[in-house]
Amino acid sequence: MITFALFSALAAFYFTMFITPGPNNAMLTASGLKFGFVKTLPHAIGIPLGHIIQIGLTCFGLANLFLIYPQVQFYMKILCFFYLIYLGWKMIGSFSMIKRETGRPLKFYEASLFQFINPKAWSIAVTVASGFFPSEENIFVGVAFVTITAAVICFPSICVWALFGSGLKKYVNNFKIKKTIEYLLAILLFLTGLFILLK
């Protein structure tokens, strides 16, 4: 049964998971910094879109795949690790080209698809399906409840990181500051990937 207590607990869980550092937020910070908030919006819209599809599929039974084939999660961790390493490598030297508008932010469908190799996103989906799904409700009502709540909480939570990156943009005129931020973001992406791989 859907109650206010269940909604409050689910909303608190989503907020905590979505606003804390992770692959999505590291990428949004970097994108906001390089391209600005407005150009990062498709990326920010794609993340909750991917999440709600992922959470919905998990509630419909995809989580059983991880129970039957636990090695699938390991391979997803490896894919995510190498993707974040690639993004970190691309980050170094990229701010020198900000004014030339080279490169582009992620499109919304690319950000959505990334959720399917993002272990943090899968851990959210599996936790919601196992701990917050209102099992007494019709399955479609239950899926609508957890996915709509995810979308409502996710978007503003992750936008904080894109705005943070965008706010830093005015400070990257100095060459030394540019290089420092590039390396810090690259290291952040690497450490995030390493944490995911070793977790």
Contacts in CASP RR format, 6 or more apart in sequence:
PFRMAT RR
TARGET T0000
AUTHOR 0000-0000-0000
METHOD contacts of the structure
MODEL  1
MITFALFSALAAFYFTMFITPGPNNAMLTASGLKFGFVKTLPHAIGIPLG
HIIQIGLTCFGLANLFLIYPQVQFYMKILCFFYLIYLGWKMIGSFSMIKR
ETGRPLKFYEASLFQFINPKAWSIAVTVASGFFPSEENIFVGVAFVTITA
AVICFPSICVWALFGSGLKKYVNNFKIKKTIEYLLAILLFLTGLFILLK
1 134 0 8 1.000
1 136 0 8 1.000
1 137 0 8 1.000
2 134 0 8 1.000
2 137 0 8 1.000
2 141 0 8 1.000
2 142 0 8 1.000
2 145 0 8 1.000
6 132 0 8 1.000
6 134 0 8 1.000
7 145 0 8 1.000
7 149 0 8 1.000
9 132 0 8 1.000
10 128 0 8 1.000
10 132 0 8 1.000
10 146 0 8 1.000
10 149 0 8 1.000
11 149 0 8 1.000
11 153 0 8 1.000
13 127 0 8 1.000
13 128 0 8 1.000
13 132 0 8 1.000
14 124 0 8 1.000
14 149 0 8 1.000
14 150 0 8 1.000
14 153 0 8 1.000
14 154 0 8 1.000
14 157 0 8 1.000
15 153 0 8 1.000
15 157 0 8 1.000
17 120 0 8 1.000
17 124 0 8 1.000
18 124 0 8 1.000
18 153 0 8 1.000
18 154 0 8 1.000
18 157 0 8 1.000
18 158 0 8 1.000
19 25 0 8 1.000
19 157 0 8 1.000
19 158 0 8 1.000
19 160 0 8 1.000
21 188 0 8 1.000
21 192 0 8 1.000
22 120 0 8 1.000
22 192 0 8 1.000
23 80 0 8 1.000
23 84 0 8 1.000
23 114 0 8 1.000
23 118 0 8 1.000
23 120 0 8 1.000
23 189 0 8 1.000
23 192 0 8 1.000
23 193 0 8 1.000
23 196 0 8 1.000
24 47 0 8 1.000
24 111 0 8 1.000
24 114 0 8 1.000
24 115 0 8 1.000
24 118 0 8 1.000
24 120 0 8 1.000
24 121 0 8 1.000
24 158 0 8 1.000
24 161 0 8 1.000
25 158 0 8 1.000
25 161 0 8 1.000
26 84 0 8 1.000
26 161 0 8 1.000
26 185 0 8 1.000
26 188 0 8 1.000
26 189 0 8 1.000
26 192 0 8 1.000
27 43 0 8 1.000
27 87 0 8 1.000
27 106 0 8 1.000
27 189 0 8 1.000
28 40 0 8 1.000
28 43 0 8 1.000
28 44 0 8 1.000
28 47 0 8 1.000
28 158 0 8 1.000
28 159 0 8 1.000
28 161 0 8 1.000
28 162 0 8 1.000
28 165 0 8 1.000
29 161 0 8 1.000
29 162 0 8 1.000
29 164 0 8 1.000
29 165 0 8 1.000
29 185 0 8 1.000
30 87 0 8 1.000
30 91 0 8 1.000
30 165 0 8 1.000
30 185 0 8 1.000
30 189 0 8 1.000
31 39 0 8 1.000
31 40 0 8 1.000
31 43 0 8 1.000
31 105 0 8 1.000
31 106 0 8 1.000
31 162 0 8 1.000
31 165 0 8 1.000
32 39 0 8 1.000
32 40 0 8 1.000
32 105 0 8 1.000
32 162 0 8 1.000
32 163 0 8 1.000
32 165 0 8 1.000
32 166 0 8 1.000
32 167 0 8 1.000
32 169 0 8 1.000
33 95 0 8 1.000
33 165 0 8 1.000
33 166 0 8 1.000
33 167 0 8 1.000
33 168 0 8 1.000
33 169 0 8 1.000
33 172 0 8 1.000
33 181 0 8 1.000
33 185 0 8 1.000
34 94 0 8 1.000
34 95 0 8 1.000
34 98 0 8 1.000
34 105 0 8 1.000
34 169 0 8 1.000
35 104 0 8 1.000
35 105 0 8 1.000
36 162 0 8 1.000
36 165 0 8 1.000
36 166 0 8 1.000
36 169 0 8 1.000
37 159 0 8 1.000
37 162 0 8 1.000
37 163 0 8 1.000
37 165 0 8 1.000
37 166 0 8 1.000
39 105 0 8 1.000
40 105 0 8 1.000
40 162 0 8 1.000
40 166 0 8 1.000
41 162 0 8 1.000
42 105 0 8 1.000
42 106 0 8 1.000
42 107 0 8 1.000
42 108 0 8 1.000
42 111 0 8 1.000
43 105 0 8 1.000
43 106 0 8 1.000
43 107 0 8 1.000
43 108 0 8 1.000
43 110 0 8 1.000
43 111 0 8 1.000
43 162 0 8 1.000
44 111 0 8 1.000
44 155 0 8 1.000
44 158 0 8 1.000
44 159 0 8 1.000
44 162 0 8 1.000
45 108 0 8 1.000
45 111 0 8 1.000
45 155 0 8 1.000
46 108 0 8 1.000
46 109 0 8 1.000
46 111 0 8 1.000
46 112 0 8 1.000
47 111 0 8 1.000
47 112 0 8 1.000
47 114 0 8 1.000
47 115 0 8 1.000
47 154 0 8 1.000
47 155 0 8 1.000
47 158 0 8 1.000
48 150 0 8 1.000
48 151 0 8 1.000
48 154 0 8 1.000
48 155 0 8 1.000
48 158 0 8 1.000
49 108 0 8 1.000
49 111 0 8 1.000
49 112 0 8 1.000
49 151 0 8 1.000
50 111 0 8 1.000
50 112 0 8 1.000
50 113 0 8 1.000
50 115 0 8 1.000
50 116 0 8 1.000
50 121 0 8 1.000
51 115 0 8 1.000
51 121 0 8 1.000
51 124 0 8 1.000
51 125 0 8 1.000
51 150 0 8 1.000
51 151 0 8 1.000
51 154 0 8 1.000
52 147 0 8 1.000
52 148 0 8 1.000
52 150 0 8 1.000
52 151 0 8 1.000
53 112 0 8 1.000
53 115 0 8 1.000
54 115 0 8 1.000
54 116 0 8 1.000
54 121 0 8 1.000
54 122 0 8 1.000
54 125 0 8 1.000
55 124 0 8 1.000
55 125 0 8 1.000
55 128 0 8 1.000
55 129 0 8 1.000
55 143 0 8 1.000
55 146 0 8 1.000
55 147 0 8 1.000
55 150 0 8 1.000
56 125 0 8 1.000
56 129 0 8 1.000
56 143 0 8 1.000
56 146 0 8 1.000
56 147 0 8 1.000
57 125 0 8 1.000
58 122 0 8 1.000
58 125 0 8 1.000
58 126 0 8 1.000
58 128 0 8 1.000
58 129 0 8 1.000
59 128 0 8 1.000
59 129 0 8 1.000
59 133 0 8 1.000
59 139 0 8 1.000
59 142 0 8 1.000
59 143 0 8 1.000
59 146 0 8 1.000
60 139 0 8 1.000
60 143 0 8 1.000
61 129 0 8 1.000
63 125 0 8 1.000
63 126 0 8 1.000
63 129 0 8 1.000
63 130 0 8 1.000
65 72 0 8 1.000
66 72 0 8 1.000
66 73 0 8 1.000
66 122 0 8 1.000
66 126 0 8 1.000
73 119 0 8 1.000
73 122 0 8 1.000
76 116 0 8 1.000
76 117 0 8 1.000
76 118 0 8 1.000
76 119 0 8 1.000
76 122 0 8 1.000
77 119 0 8 1.000
77 196 0 8 1.000
77 197 0 8 1.000
77 199 0 8 1.000
78 197 0 8 1.000
79 117 0 8 1.000
80 117 0 8 1.000
80 118 0 8 1.000
80 119 0 8 1.000
80 193 0 8 1.000
80 196 0 8 1.000
80 197 0 8 1.000
81 193 0 8 1.000
81 194 0 8 1.000
81 196 0 8 1.000
81 197 0 8 1.000
83 114 0 8 1.000
83 117 0 8 1.000
84 189 0 8 1.000
84 190 0 8 1.000
84 192 0 8 1.000
84 193 0 8 1.000
84 196 0 8 1.000
85 189 0 8 1.000
85 190 0 8 1.000
85 193 0 8 1.000
87 189 0 8 1.000
88 185 0 8 1.000
88 186 0 8 1.000
88 189 0 8 1.000
88 190 0 8 1.000
89 186 0 8 1.000
91 182 0 8 1.000
91 185 0 8 1.000
91 186 0 8 1.000
91 189 0 8 1.000
92 182 0 8 1.000
92 183 0 8 1.000
92 186 0 8 1.000
93 179 0 8 1.000
93 182 0 8 1.000
94 182 0 8 1.000
95 172 0 8 1.000
95 178 0 8 1.000
95 181 0 8 1.000
95 182 0 8 1.000
96 178 0 8 1.000
97 103 0 8 1.000
98 169 0 8 1.000
98 172 0 8 1.000
106 114 0 8 1.000
115 121 0 8 1.000
119 196 0 8 1.000
119 199 0 8 1.000
120 196 0 8 1.000
128 146 0 8 1.000
128 150 0 8 1.000
129 146 0 8 1.000
132 146 0 8 1.000
133 142 0 8 1.000
133 146 0 8 1.000
134 141 0 8 1.000
134 142 0 8 1.000
134 145 0 8 1.000
137 145 0 8 1.000
168 181 0 8 1.000
171 177 0 8 1.000
171 181 0 8 1.000
172 178 0 8 1.000
172 181 0 8 1.000
END
